[in-house]
Amino acid sequence: MYVCSCFGITEAQVKQHAEDGACTPRQIASACKAGTDCGSCVRRIQALLGRGACPRRELADQGRPVLAELPGESEAPGIPRAA
């Protein structure tokens, strides 16, 4: 079934791009132009992508340093806590 009639992109093609690492409608658009003309397919693309695990996002998270919060430093310096 077609998702993007402007460029003739099918559900299978969107799913393949997602398996290849495209995690957002913008990344799908970069891969195949779907969603870049009239935009009526963007919500359908979002639905196909769902909220599942994203291999590209997981790889990015692995390389990102984790910042530990020190006791008493949960707020910006110089800004008093609300009463």
mmCIF file of the N, C-alpha and C atoms, coordinates in Angstrom:
data_MODEL
# 
_entry.id   MODEL 
# 
loop_
_atom_site.group_PDB 
_atom_site.id 
_atom_site.type_symbol 
_atom_site.label_atom_id 
_atom_site.label_alt_id 
_atom_site.label_comp_id 
_atom_site.label_asym_id 
_atom_site.label_entity_id 
_atom_site.label_seq_id 
_atom_site.pdbx_PDB_ins_code 
_atom_site.Cartn_x 
_atom_site.Cartn_y 
_atom_site.Cartn_z 
_atom_site.occupancy 
_atom_site.B_iso_or_equiv 
_atom_site.pdbx_formal_charge 
_atom_site.auth_seq_id 
_atom_site.auth_comp_id 
_atom_site.auth_asym_id 
_atom_site.auth_atom_id 
_atom_site.pdbx_PDB_model_num 
ATOM 1   N N  . MET A 1 1  ? 0.841  -1.175 0.000  1.00 0.00 ? 1  MET A N  1 
ATOM 2   C CA . MET A 1 1  ? 0.000  0.000  0.000  1.00 0.00 ? 1  MET A CA 1 
ATOM 3   C C  . MET A 1 1  ? 0.893  1.247  0.000  1.00 0.00 ? 1  MET A C  1 
ATOM 4   N N  . TYR A 1 2  ? 0.460  2.260  -0.741 1.00 0.00 ? 2  TYR A N  1 
ATOM 5   C CA . TYR A 1 2  ? 1.225  3.495  -0.816 1.00 0.00 ? 2  TYR A CA 1 
ATOM 6   C C  . TYR A 1 2  ? 1.025  4.342  0.436  1.00 0.00 ? 2  TYR A C  1 
ATOM 7   N N  . VAL A 1 3  ? 2.137  4.886  0.927  1.00 0.00 ? 3  VAL A N  1 
ATOM 8   C CA . VAL A 1 3  ? 2.105  5.837  2.037  1.00 0.00 ? 3  VAL A CA 1 
ATOM 9   C C  . VAL A 1 3  ? 2.175  7.237  1.451  1.00 0.00 ? 3  VAL A C  1 
ATOM 10  N N  . CYS A 1 4  ? 3.077  7.436  0.526  1.00 0.00 ? 4  CYS A N  1 
ATOM 11  C CA . CYS A 1 4  ? 3.289  8.733  -0.111 1.00 0.00 ? 4  CYS A CA 1 
ATOM 12  C C  . CYS A 1 4  ? 2.958  8.611  -1.594 1.00 0.00 ? 4  CYS A C  1 
ATOM 13  N N  . SER A 1 5  ? 1.808  9.151  -1.965 1.00 0.00 ? 5  SER A N  1 
ATOM 14  C CA . SER A 1 5  ? 1.416  9.063  -3.366 1.00 0.00 ? 5  SER A CA 1 
ATOM 15  C C  . SER A 1 5  ? 2.186  10.061 -4.231 1.00 0.00 ? 5  SER A C  1 
ATOM 16  N N  . CYS A 1 6  ? 2.711  11.116 -3.636 1.00 0.00 ? 6  CYS A N  1 
ATOM 17  C CA . CYS A 1 6  ? 3.486  12.099 -4.406 1.00 0.00 ? 6  CYS A CA 1 
ATOM 18  C C  . CYS A 1 6  ? 4.738  11.465 -5.018 1.00 0.00 ? 6  CYS A C  1 
ATOM 19  N N  . PHE A 1 7  ? 5.394  10.590 -4.250 1.00 0.00 ? 7  PHE A N  1 
ATOM 20  C CA . PHE A 1 7  ? 6.636  9.976  -4.716 1.00 0.00 ? 7  PHE A CA 1 
ATOM 21  C C  . PHE A 1 7  ? 6.534  8.463  -4.876 1.00 0.00 ? 7  PHE A C  1 
ATOM 22  N N  . GLY A 1 8  ? 5.331  7.904  -4.685 1.00 0.00 ? 8  GLY A N  1 
ATOM 23  C CA . GLY A 1 8  ? 5.126  6.474  -4.888 1.00 0.00 ? 8  GLY A CA 1 
ATOM 24  C C  . GLY A 1 8  ? 5.863  5.605  -3.872 1.00 0.00 ? 8  GLY A C  1 
ATOM 25  N N  . ILE A 1 9  ? 5.897  6.043  -2.616 1.00 0.00 ? 9  ILE A N  1 
ATOM 26  C CA . ILE A 1 9  ? 6.603  5.313  -1.570 1.00 0.00 ? 9  ILE A CA 1 
ATOM 27  C C  . ILE A 1 9  ? 5.611  4.414  -0.833 1.00 0.00 ? 9  ILE A C  1 
ATOM 28  N N  . THR A 1 10 ? 5.966  3.158  -0.685 1.00 0.00 ? 10 THR A N  1 
ATOM 29  C CA . THR A 1 10 ? 5.081  2.184  -0.051 1.00 0.00 ? 10 THR A CA 1 
ATOM 30  C C  . THR A 1 10 ? 5.401  2.005  1.432  1.00 0.00 ? 10 THR A C  1 
ATOM 31  N N  . GLU A 1 11 ? 4.467  1.350  2.140  1.00 0.00 ? 11 GLU A N  1 
ATOM 32  C CA . GLU A 1 11 ? 4.701  1.016  3.555  1.00 0.00 ? 11 GLU A CA 1 
ATOM 33  C C  . GLU A 1 11 ? 5.958  0.176  3.689  1.00 0.00 ? 11 GLU A C  1 
ATOM 34  N N  . ALA A 1 12 ? 6.130  -0.773 2.781  1.00 0.00 ? 12 ALA A N  1 
ATOM 35  C CA . ALA A 1 12 ? 7.299  -1.656 2.839  1.00 0.00 ? 12 ALA A CA 1 
ATOM 36  C C  . ALA A 1 12 ? 8.592  -0.857 2.716  1.00 0.00 ? 12 ALA A C  1 
ATOM 37  N N  . GLN A 1 13 ? 8.600  0.152  1.860  1.00 0.00 ? 13 GLN A N  1 
ATOM 38  C CA . GLN A 1 13 ? 9.800  0.971  1.700  1.00 0.00 ? 13 GLN A CA 1 
ATOM 39  C C  . GLN A 1 13 ? 10.081 1.784  2.968  1.00 0.00 ? 13 GLN A C  1 
ATOM 40  N N  . VAL A 1 14 ? 9.032  2.346  3.570  1.00 0.00 ? 14 VAL A N  1 
ATOM 41  C CA . VAL A 1 14 ? 9.210  3.109  4.804  1.00 0.00 ? 14 VAL A CA 1 
ATOM 42  C C  . VAL A 1 14 ? 9.749  2.190  5.894  1.00 0.00 ? 14 VAL A C  1 
ATOM 43  N N  . LYS A 1 15 ? 9.178  0.984  6.003  1.00 0.00 ? 15 LYS A N  1 
ATOM 44  C CA . LYS A 1 15 ? 9.633  0.029  7.020  1.00 0.00 ? 15 LYS A CA 1 
ATOM 45  C C  . LYS A 1 15 ? 11.078 -0.380 6.779  1.00 0.00 ? 15 LYS A C  1 
ATOM 46  N N  . GLN A 1 16 ? 11.474 -0.522 5.517  1.00 0.00 ? 16 GLN A N  1 
ATOM 47  C CA . GLN A 1 16 ? 12.859 -0.877 5.207  1.00 0.00 ? 16 GLN A CA 1 
ATOM 48  C C  . GLN A 1 16 ? 13.811 0.247  5.604  1.00 0.00 ? 16 GLN A C  1 
ATOM 49  N N  . HIS A 1 17 ? 13.428 1.482  5.323  1.00 0.00 ? 17 HIS A N  1 
ATOM 50  C CA . HIS A 1 17 ? 14.261 2.621  5.732  1.00 0.00 ? 17 HIS A CA 1 
ATOM 51  C C  . HIS A 1 17 ? 14.362 2.686  7.252  1.00 0.00 ? 17 HIS A C  1 
ATOM 52  N N  . ALA A 1 18 ? 13.273 2.370  7.941  1.00 0.00 ? 18 ALA A N  1 
ATOM 53  C CA . ALA A 1 18 ? 13.288 2.356  9.405  1.00 0.00 ? 18 ALA A CA 1 
ATOM 54  C C  . ALA A 1 18 ? 14.229 1.268  9.908  1.00 0.00 ? 18 ALA A C  1 
ATOM 55  N N  . GLU A 1 19 ? 14.205 0.102  9.289  1.00 0.00 ? 19 GLU A N  1 
ATOM 56  C CA . GLU A 1 19 ? 15.129 -0.977 9.673  1.00 0.00 ? 19 GLU A CA 1 
ATOM 57  C C  . GLU A 1 19 ? 16.573 -0.585 9.410  1.00 0.00 ? 19 GLU A C  1 
ATOM 58  N N  . ASP A 1 20 ? 16.777 0.249  8.396  1.00 0.00 ? 20 ASP A N  1 
ATOM 59  C CA . ASP A 1 20 ? 18.124 0.716  8.052  1.00 0.00 ? 20 ASP A CA 1 
ATOM 60  C C  . ASP A 1 20 ? 18.588 1.864  8.951  1.00 0.00 ? 20 ASP A C  1 
ATOM 61  N N  . GLY A 1 21 ? 17.700 2.318  9.872  1.00 0.00 ? 21 GLY A N  1 
ATOM 62  C CA . GLY A 1 21 ? 18.126 3.315  10.840 1.00 0.00 ? 21 GLY A CA 1 
ATOM 63  C C  . GLY A 1 21 ? 17.392 4.641  10.824 1.00 0.00 ? 21 GLY A C  1 
ATOM 64  N N  . ALA A 1 22 ? 16.459 4.848  9.889  1.00 0.00 ? 22 ALA A N  1 
ATOM 65  C CA . ALA A 1 22 ? 15.699 6.097  9.874  1.00 0.00 ? 22 ALA A CA 1 
ATOM 66  C C  . ALA A 1 22 ? 14.649 6.035  10.975 1.00 0.00 ? 22 ALA A C  1 
ATOM 67  N N  . CYS A 1 23 ? 14.749 6.923  11.964 1.00 0.00 ? 23 CYS A N  1 
ATOM 68  C CA . CYS A 1 23 ? 13.898 6.859  13.157 1.00 0.00 ? 23 CYS A CA 1 
ATOM 69  C C  . CYS A 1 23 ? 12.824 7.933  13.205 1.00 0.00 ? 23 CYS A C  1 
ATOM 70  N N  . THR A 1 24 ? 12.899 8.904  12.331 1.00 0.00 ? 24 THR A N  1 
ATOM 71  C CA . THR A 1 24 ? 11.946 10.014 12.361 1.00 0.00 ? 24 THR A CA 1 
ATOM 72  C C  . THR A 1 24 ? 11.421 10.265 10.945 1.00 0.00 ? 24 THR A C  1 
ATOM 73  N N  . PRO A 1 25 ? 10.277 10.938 10.842 1.00 0.00 ? 25 PRO A N  1 
ATOM 74  C CA . PRO A 1 25 ? 9.783  11.286 9.507  1.00 0.00 ? 25 PRO A CA 1 
ATOM 75  C C  . PRO A 1 25 ? 10.794 12.094 8.698  1.00 0.00 ? 25 PRO A C  1 
ATOM 76  N N  . ARG A 1 26 ? 11.563 12.936 9.357  1.00 0.00 ? 26 ARG A N  1 
ATOM 77  C CA . ARG A 1 26 ? 12.575 13.728 8.655  1.00 0.00 ? 26 ARG A CA 1 
ATOM 78  C C  . ARG A 1 26 ? 13.671 12.822 8.070  1.00 0.00 ? 26 ARG A C  1 
ATOM 79  N N  . GLN A 1 27 ? 14.059 11.801 8.812  1.00 0.00 ? 27 GLN A N  1 
ATOM 80  C CA . GLN A 1 27 ? 15.069 10.865 8.314  1.00 0.00 ? 27 GLN A CA 1 
ATOM 81  C C  . GLN A 1 27 ? 14.507 10.023 7.172  1.00 0.00 ? 27 GLN A C  1 
ATOM 82  N N  . ILE A 1 28 ? 13.219 9.660  7.268  1.00 0.00 ? 28 ILE A N  1 
ATOM 83  C CA . ILE A 1 28 ? 12.574 8.954  6.157  1.00 0.00 ? 28 ILE A CA 1 
ATOM 84  C C  . ILE A 1 28 ? 12.570 9.857  4.929  1.00 0.00 ? 28 ILE A C  1 
ATOM 85  N N  . ALA A 1 29 ? 12.242 11.135 5.116  1.00 0.00 ? 29 ALA A N  1 
ATOM 86  C CA . ALA A 1 29 ? 12.231 12.095 4.006  1.00 0.00 ? 29 ALA A CA 1 
ATOM 87  C C  . ALA A 1 29 ? 13.605 12.199 3.354  1.00 0.00 ? 29 ALA A C  1 
ATOM 88  N N  . SER A 1 30 ? 14.647 12.188 4.161  1.00 0.00 ? 30 SER A N  1 
ATOM 89  C CA . SER A 1 30 ? 16.012 12.256 3.616  1.00 0.00 ? 30 SER A CA 1 
ATOM 90  C C  . SER A 1 30 ? 16.339 11.011 2.811  1.00 0.00 ? 30 SER A C  1 
ATOM 91  N N  . ALA A 1 31 ? 15.790 9.885  3.234  1.00 0.00 ? 31 ALA A N  1 
ATOM 92  C CA . ALA A 1 31 ? 16.087 8.625  2.559  1.00 0.00 ? 31 ALA A CA 1 
ATOM 93  C C  . ALA A 1 31 ? 15.327 8.455  1.248  1.00 0.00 ? 31 ALA A C  1 
ATOM 94  N N  . CYS A 1 32 ? 14.063 8.961  1.193  1.00 0.00 ? 32 CYS A N  1 
ATOM 95  C CA . CYS A 1 32 ? 13.256 8.655  0.003  1.00 0.00 ? 32 CYS A CA 1 
ATOM 96  C C  . CYS A 1 32 ? 12.326 9.773  -0.448 1.00 0.00 ? 32 CYS A C  1 
ATOM 97  N N  . LYS A 1 33 ? 12.387 10.953 0.166  1.00 0.00 ? 33 LYS A N  1 
ATOM 98  C CA . LYS A 1 33 ? 11.567 12.122 -0.163 1.00 0.00 ? 33 LYS A CA 1 
ATOM 99  C C  . LYS A 1 33 ? 10.134 12.039 0.338  1.00 0.00 ? 33 LYS A C  1 
ATOM 100 N N  . ALA A 1 34 ? 9.707  10.920 0.917  1.00 0.00 ? 34 ALA A N  1 
ATOM 101 C CA . ALA A 1 34 ? 8.328  10.811 1.404  1.00 0.00 ? 34 ALA A CA 1 
ATOM 102 C C  . ALA A 1 34 ? 8.078  11.898 2.440  1.00 0.00 ? 34 ALA A C  1 
ATOM 103 N N  . GLY A 1 35 ? 6.963  12.610 2.294  1.00 0.00 ? 35 GLY A N  1 
ATOM 104 C CA . GLY A 1 35 ? 6.603  13.660 3.232  1.00 0.00 ? 35 GLY A CA 1 
ATOM 105 C C  . GLY A 1 35 ? 7.130  15.035 2.890  1.00 0.00 ? 35 GLY A C  1 
ATOM 106 N N  . THR A 1 36 ? 7.849  15.167 1.782  1.00 0.00 ? 36 THR A N  1 
ATOM 107 C CA . THR A 1 36 ? 8.458  16.464 1.463  1.00 0.00 ? 36 THR A CA 1 
ATOM 108 C C  . THR A 1 36 ? 7.663  17.295 0.466  1.00 0.00 ? 36 THR A C  1 
ATOM 109 N N  . ASP A 1 37 ? 6.593  16.729 -0.105 1.00 0.00 ? 37 ASP A N  1 
ATOM 110 C CA . ASP A 1 37 ? 5.820  17.498 -1.080 1.00 0.00 ? 37 ASP A CA 1 
ATOM 111 C C  . ASP A 1 37 ? 4.567  18.062 -0.419 1.00 0.00 ? 37 ASP A C  1 
ATOM 112 N N  . CYS A 1 38 ? 3.475  17.338 -0.423 1.00 0.00 ? 38 CYS A N  1 
ATOM 113 C CA . CYS A 1 38 ? 2.237  17.883 0.153  1.00 0.00 ? 38 CYS A CA 1 
ATOM 114 C C  . CYS A 1 38 ? 2.162  17.681 1.667  1.00 0.00 ? 38 CYS A C  1 
ATOM 115 N N  . GLY A 1 39 ? 2.885  16.698 2.196  1.00 0.00 ? 39 GLY A N  1 
ATOM 116 C CA . GLY A 1 39 ? 2.933  16.481 3.639  1.00 0.00 ? 39 GLY A CA 1 
ATOM 117 C C  . GLY A 1 39 ? 1.800  15.660 4.217  1.00 0.00 ? 39 GLY A C  1 
ATOM 118 N N  . SER A 1 40 ? 0.868  15.218 3.389  1.00 0.00 ? 40 SER A N  1 
ATOM 119 C CA . SER A 1 40 ? -0.277 14.485 3.921  1.00 0.00 ? 40 SER A CA 1 
ATOM 120 C C  . SER A 1 40 ? 0.092  13.101 4.451  1.00 0.00 ? 40 SER A C  1 
ATOM 121 N N  . CYS A 1 41 ? 1.261  12.600 4.128  1.00 0.00 ? 41 CYS A N  1 
ATOM 122 C CA . CYS A 1 41 ? 1.661  11.261 4.558  1.00 0.00 ? 41 CYS A CA 1 
ATOM 123 C C  . CYS A 1 41 ? 2.483  11.265 5.849  1.00 0.00 ? 41 CYS A C  1 
ATOM 124 N N  . VAL A 1 42 ? 2.825  12.427 6.364  1.00 0.00 ? 42 VAL A N  1 
ATOM 125 C CA . VAL A 1 42 ? 3.727  12.501 7.517  1.00 0.00 ? 42 VAL A CA 1 
ATOM 126 C C  . VAL A 1 42 ? 3.148  11.773 8.731  1.00 0.00 ? 42 VAL A C  1 
ATOM 127 N N  . ARG A 1 43 ? 1.859  11.947 8.994  1.00 0.00 ? 43 ARG A N  1 
ATOM 128 C CA . ARG A 1 43 ? 1.256  11.259 10.145 1.00 0.00 ? 43 ARG A CA 1 
ATOM 129 C C  . ARG A 1 43 ? 1.262  9.754  9.956  1.00 0.00 ? 43 ARG A C  1 
ATOM 130 N N  . ARG A 1 44 ? 1.056  9.297  8.743  1.00 0.00 ? 44 ARG A N  1 
ATOM 131 C CA . ARG A 1 44 ? 1.090  7.854  8.473  1.00 0.00 ? 44 ARG A CA 1 
ATOM 132 C C  . ARG A 1 44 ? 2.517  7.329  8.670  1.00 0.00 ? 44 ARG A C  1 
ATOM 133 N N  . ILE A 1 45 ? 3.500  8.092  8.258  1.00 0.00 ? 45 ILE A N  1 
ATOM 134 C CA . ILE A 1 45 ? 4.896  7.703  8.461  1.00 0.00 ? 45 ILE A CA 1 
ATOM 135 C C  . ILE A 1 45 ? 5.198  7.629  9.955  1.00 0.00 ? 45 ILE A C  1 
ATOM 136 N N  . GLN A 1 46 ? 4.727  8.626  10.718 1.00 0.00 ? 46 GLN A N  1 
ATOM 137 C CA . GLN A 1 46 ? 4.922  8.611  12.168 1.00 0.00 ? 46 GLN A CA 1 
ATOM 138 C C  . GLN A 1 46 ? 4.297  7.353  12.778 1.00 0.00 ? 46 GLN A C  1 
ATOM 139 N N  . ALA A 1 47 ? 3.109  6.995  12.314 1.00 0.00 ? 47 ALA A N  1 
ATOM 140 C CA . ALA A 1 47 ? 2.432  5.809  12.830 1.00 0.00 ? 47 ALA A CA 1 
ATOM 141 C C  . ALA A 1 47 ? 3.212  4.545  12.498 1.00 0.00 ? 47 ALA A C  1 
ATOM 142 N N  . LEU A 1 48 ? 3.779  4.473  11.305 1.00 0.00 ? 48 LEU A N  1 
ATOM 143 C CA . LEU A 1 48 ? 4.574  3.300  10.921 1.00 0.00 ? 48 LEU A CA 1 
ATOM 144 C C  . LEU A 1 48 ? 5.846  3.201  11.755 1.00 0.00 ? 48 LEU A C  1 
ATOM 145 N N  . LEU A 1 49 ? 6.445  4.343  12.061 1.00 0.00 ? 49 LEU A N  1 
ATOM 146 C CA . LEU A 1 49 ? 7.665  4.335  12.865 1.00 0.00 ? 49 LEU A CA 1 
ATOM 147 C C  . LEU A 1 49 ? 7.359  3.988  14.308 1.00 0.00 ? 49 LEU A C  1 
ATOM 148 N N  . GLY A 1 50 ? 6.202  4.405  14.791 1.00 0.00 ? 50 GLY A N  1 
ATOM 149 C CA . GLY A 1 50 ? 5.807  4.112  16.161 1.00 0.00 ? 50 GLY A CA 1 
ATOM 150 C C  . GLY A 1 50 ? 6.757  4.718  17.167 1.00 0.00 ? 50 GLY A C  1 
ATOM 151 N N  . ARG A 1 51 ? 6.710  4.171  18.352 1.00 0.00 ? 51 ARG A N  1 
ATOM 152 C CA . ARG A 1 51 ? 7.591  4.653  19.421 1.00 0.00 ? 51 ARG A CA 1 
ATOM 153 C C  . ARG A 1 51 ? 8.558  3.567  19.842 1.00 0.00 ? 51 ARG A C  1 
ATOM 154 N N  . GLY A 1 52 ? 8.838  2.667  18.932 1.00 0.00 ? 52 GLY A N  1 
ATOM 155 C CA . GLY A 1 52 ? 9.724  1.556  19.243 1.00 0.00 ? 52 GLY A CA 1 
ATOM 156 C C  . GLY A 1 52 ? 11.174 1.976  19.369 1.00 0.00 ? 52 GLY A C  1 
ATOM 157 N N  . ALA A 1 53 ? 11.997 1.001  19.618 1.00 0.00 ? 53 ALA A N  1 
ATOM 158 C CA . ALA A 1 53 ? 13.433 1.247  19.754 1.00 0.00 ? 53 ALA A CA 1 
ATOM 159 C C  . ALA A 1 53 ? 13.997 1.746  18.426 1.00 0.00 ? 53 ALA A C  1 
ATOM 160 N N  . CYS A 1 54 ? 14.918 2.646  18.523 1.00 0.00 ? 54 CYS A N  1 
ATOM 161 C CA . CYS A 1 54 ? 15.568 3.209  17.353 1.00 0.00 ? 54 CYS A CA 1 
ATOM 162 C C  . CYS A 1 54 ? 17.045 2.869  17.423 1.00 0.00 ? 54 CYS A C  1 
ATOM 163 N N  . PRO A 1 55 ? 17.523 2.018  16.531 1.00 0.00 ? 55 PRO A N  1 
ATOM 164 C CA . PRO A 1 55 ? 18.945 1.635  16.582 1.00 0.00 ? 55 PRO A CA 1 
ATOM 165 C C  . PRO A 1 55 ? 19.882 2.830  16.529 1.00 0.00 ? 55 PRO A C  1 
ATOM 166 N N  . ARG A 1 56 ? 19.578 3.822  15.698 1.00 0.00 ? 56 ARG A N  1 
ATOM 167 C CA . ARG A 1 56 ? 20.446 4.989  15.562 1.00 0.00 ? 56 ARG A CA 1 
ATOM 168 C C  . ARG A 1 56 ? 20.462 5.794  16.865 1.00 0.00 ? 56 ARG A C  1 
ATOM 169 N N  . ARG A 1 57 ? 19.283 5.949  17.496 1.00 0.00 ? 57 ARG A N  1 
ATOM 170 C CA . ARG A 1 57 ? 19.186 6.692  18.748 1.00 0.00 ? 57 ARG A CA 1 
ATOM 171 C C  . ARG A 1 57 ? 19.901 5.936  19.863 1.00 0.00 ? 57 ARG A C  1 
ATOM 172 N N  . GLU A 1 58 ? 19.761 4.610  19.895 1.00 0.00 ? 58 GLU A N  1 
ATOM 173 C CA . GLU A 1 58 ? 20.431 3.810  20.923 1.00 0.00 ? 58 GLU A CA 1 
ATOM 174 C C  . GLU A 1 58 ? 21.944 3.922  20.801 1.00 0.00 ? 58 GLU A C  1 
ATOM 175 N N  . LEU A 1 59 ? 22.467 3.937  19.585 1.00 0.00 ? 59 LEU A N  1 
ATOM 176 C CA . LEU A 1 59 ? 23.914 4.088  19.390 1.00 0.00 ? 59 LEU A CA 1 
ATOM 177 C C  . LEU A 1 59 ? 24.379 5.454  19.854 1.00 0.00 ? 59 LEU A C  1 
ATOM 178 N N  . ALA A 1 60 ? 23.581 6.482  19.574 1.00 0.00 ? 60 ALA A N  1 
ATOM 179 C CA . ALA A 1 60 ? 23.950 7.831  20.004 1.00 0.00 ? 60 ALA A CA 1 
ATOM 180 C C  . ALA A 1 60 ? 23.954 7.920  21.521 1.00 0.00 ? 60 ALA A C  1 
ATOM 181 N N  . ASP A 1 61 ? 22.976 7.282  22.169 1.00 0.00 ? 61 ASP A N  1 
ATOM 182 C CA . ASP A 1 61 ? 22.899 7.312  23.621 1.00 0.00 ? 61 ASP A CA 1 
ATOM 183 C C  . ASP A 1 61 ? 24.087 6.600  24.266 1.00 0.00 ? 61 ASP A C  1 
ATOM 184 N N  . GLN A 1 62 ? 24.599 5.558  23.622 1.00 0.00 ? 62 GLN A N  1 
ATOM 185 C CA . GLN A 1 62 ? 25.741 4.830  24.177 1.00 0.00 ? 62 GLN A CA 1 
ATOM 186 C C  . GLN A 1 62 ? 26.995 5.691  24.202 1.00 0.00 ? 62 GLN A C  1 
ATOM 187 N N  . GLY A 1 63 ? 27.132 6.594  23.262 1.00 0.00 ? 63 GLY A N  1 
ATOM 188 C CA . GLY A 1 63 ? 28.322 7.428  23.200 1.00 0.00 ? 63 GLY A CA 1 
ATOM 189 C C  . GLY A 1 63 ? 28.217 8.707  23.997 1.00 0.00 ? 63 GLY A C  1 
ATOM 190 N N  . ARG A 1 64 ? 27.033 9.000  24.500 1.00 0.00 ? 64 ARG A N  1 
ATOM 191 C CA . ARG A 1 64 ? 26.805 10.246 25.237 1.00 0.00 ? 64 ARG A CA 1 
ATOM 192 C C  . ARG A 1 64 ? 27.222 10.083 26.690 1.00 0.00 ? 64 ARG A C  1 
ATOM 193 N N  . PRO A 1 65 ? 28.020 11.012 27.235 1.00 0.00 ? 65 PRO A N  1 
ATOM 194 C CA . PRO A 1 65 ? 28.420 10.898 28.634 1.00 0.00 ? 65 PRO A CA 1 
ATOM 195 C C  . PRO A 1 65 ? 27.234 11.118 29.563 1.00 0.00 ? 65 PRO A C  1 
ATOM 196 N N  . VAL A 1 66 ? 27.218 10.403 30.644 1.00 0.00 ? 66 VAL A N  1 
ATOM 197 C CA . VAL A 1 66 ? 26.168 10.543 31.643 1.00 0.00 ? 66 VAL A CA 1 
ATOM 198 C C  . VAL A 1 66 ? 26.672 11.494 32.706 1.00 0.00 ? 66 VAL A C  1 
ATOM 199 N N  . LEU A 1 67 ? 25.911 12.527 32.966 1.00 0.00 ? 67 LEU A N  1 
ATOM 200 C CA . LEU A 1 67 ? 26.305 13.519 33.956 1.00 0.00 ? 67 LEU A CA 1 
ATOM 201 C C  . LEU A 1 67 ? 25.686 13.156 35.299 1.00 0.00 ? 67 LEU A C  1 
ATOM 202 N N  . ALA A 1 68 ? 26.514 13.010 36.288 1.00 0.00 ? 68 ALA A N  1 
ATOM 203 C CA . ALA A 1 68 ? 26.025 12.710 37.632 1.00 0.00 ? 68 ALA A CA 1 
ATOM 204 C C  . ALA A 1 68 ? 25.679 14.005 38.338 1.00 0.00 ? 68 ALA A C  1 
ATOM 205 N N  . GLU A 1 69 ? 24.590 13.991 39.046 1.00 0.00 ? 69 GLU A N  1 
ATOM 206 C CA . GLU A 1 69 ? 24.187 15.171 39.800 1.00 0.00 ? 69 GLU A CA 1 
ATOM 207 C C  . GLU A 1 69 ? 24.796 15.095 41.189 1.00 0.00 ? 69 GLU A C  1 
ATOM 208 N N  . LEU A 1 70 ? 25.499 16.141 41.564 1.00 0.00 ? 70 LEU A N  1 
ATOM 209 C CA . LEU A 1 70 ? 26.106 16.189 42.885 1.00 0.00 ? 70 LEU A CA 1 
ATOM 210 C C  . LEU A 1 70 ? 25.071 16.623 43.912 1.00 0.00 ? 70 LEU A C  1 
ATOM 211 N N  . PRO A 1 71 ? 25.195 16.157 45.139 1.00 0.00 ? 71 PRO A N  1 
ATOM 212 C CA . PRO A 1 71 ? 24.231 16.560 46.164 1.00 0.00 ? 71 PRO A CA 1 
ATOM 213 C C  . PRO A 1 71 ? 24.189 18.076 46.317 1.00 0.00 ? 71 PRO A C  1 
ATOM 214 N N  . GLY A 1 72 ? 22.978 18.634 46.370 1.00 0.00 ? 72 GLY A N  1 
ATOM 215 C CA . GLY A 1 72 ? 22.818 20.068 46.545 1.00 0.00 ? 72 GLY A CA 1 
ATOM 216 C C  . GLY A 1 72 ? 22.981 20.877 45.274 1.00 0.00 ? 72 GLY A C  1 
ATOM 217 N N  . GLU A 1 73 ? 23.272 20.243 44.150 1.00 0.00 ? 73 GLU A N  1 
ATOM 218 C CA . GLU A 1 73 ? 23.481 20.970 42.907 1.00 0.00 ? 73 GLU A CA 1 
ATOM 219 C C  . GLU A 1 73 ? 22.391 20.673 41.883 1.00 0.00 ? 73 GLU A C  1 
ATOM 220 N N  . SER A 1 74 ? 21.202 20.402 42.357 1.00 0.00 ? 74 SER A N  1 
ATOM 221 C CA . SER A 1 74 ? 20.122 20.076 41.431 1.00 0.00 ? 74 SER A CA 1 
ATOM 222 C C  . SER A 1 74 ? 19.534 21.318 40.773 1.00 0.00 ? 74 SER A C  1 
ATOM 223 N N  . GLU A 1 75 ? 19.953 22.488 41.206 1.00 0.00 ? 75 GLU A N  1 
ATOM 224 C CA . GLU A 1 75 ? 19.466 23.721 40.606 1.00 0.00 ? 75 GLU A CA 1 
ATOM 225 C C  . GLU A 1 75 ? 20.649 24.551 40.139 1.00 0.00 ? 75 GLU A C  1 
ATOM 226 N N  . ALA A 1 76 ? 20.369 25.499 39.297 1.00 0.00 ? 76 ALA A N  1 
ATOM 227 C CA . ALA A 1 76 ? 21.418 26.348 38.770 1.00 0.00 ? 76 ALA A CA 1 
ATOM 228 C C  . ALA A 1 76 ? 22.039 27.187 39.899 1.00 0.00 ? 76 ALA A C  1 
ATOM 229 N N  . PRO A 1 77 ? 23.345 27.391 39.880 1.00 0.00 ? 77 PRO A N  1 
ATOM 230 C CA . PRO A 1 77 ? 23.990 28.195 40.904 1.00 0.00 ? 77 PRO A CA 1 
ATOM 231 C C  . PRO A 1 77 ? 23.450 29.621 40.909 1.00 0.00 ? 77 PRO A C  1 
ATOM 232 N N  . GLY A 1 78 ? 23.264 30.163 42.115 1.00 0.00 ? 78 GLY A N  1 
ATOM 233 C CA . GLY A 1 78 ? 22.820 31.531 42.247 1.00 0.00 ? 78 GLY A CA 1 
ATOM 234 C C  . GLY A 1 78 ? 21.315 31.715 42.164 1.00 0.00 ? 78 GLY A C  1 
ATOM 235 N N  . ILE A 1 79 ? 20.588 30.656 41.876 1.00 0.00 ? 79 ILE A N  1 
ATOM 236 C CA . ILE A 1 79 ? 19.145 30.765 41.809 1.00 0.00 ? 79 ILE A CA 1 
ATOM 237 C C  . ILE A 1 79 ? 18.550 30.090 43.041 1.00 0.00 ? 79 ILE A C  1 
ATOM 238 N N  . PRO A 1 80 ? 17.884 30.872 43.870 1.00 0.00 ? 80 PRO A N  1 
ATOM 239 C CA . PRO A 1 80 ? 17.330 30.295 45.111 1.00 0.00 ? 80 PRO A CA 1 
ATOM 240 C C  . PRO A 1 80 ? 16.211 29.298 44.827 1.00 0.00 ? 80 PRO A C  1 
ATOM 241 N N  . ARG A 1 81 ? 16.061 28.342 45.720 1.00 0.00 ? 81 ARG A N  1 
ATOM 242 C CA . ARG A 1 81 ? 14.982 27.357 45.601 1.00 0.00 ? 81 ARG A CA 1 
ATOM 243 C C  . ARG A 1 81 ? 13.668 28.003 45.941 1.00 0.00 ? 81 ARG A C  1 
ATOM 244 N N  . ALA A 1 82 ? 12.609 27.526 45.305 1.00 0.00 ? 82 ALA A N  1 
ATOM 245 C CA . ALA A 1 82 ? 11.269 28.034 45.603 1.00 0.00 ? 82 ALA A CA 1 
ATOM 246 C C  . ALA A 1 82 ? 10.836 27.559 46.977 1.00 0.00 ? 82 ALA A C  1 
ATOM 247 N N  . ALA A 1 83 ? 10.122 28.394 47.703 1.00 0.00 ? 83 ALA A N  1 
ATOM 248 C CA . ALA A 1 83 ? 9.694  28.060 49.066 1.00 0.00 ? 83 ALA A CA 1 
ATOM 249 C C  . ALA A 1 83 ? 8.490  27.168 49.074 1.00 0.00 ? 83 ALA A C  1 
# 
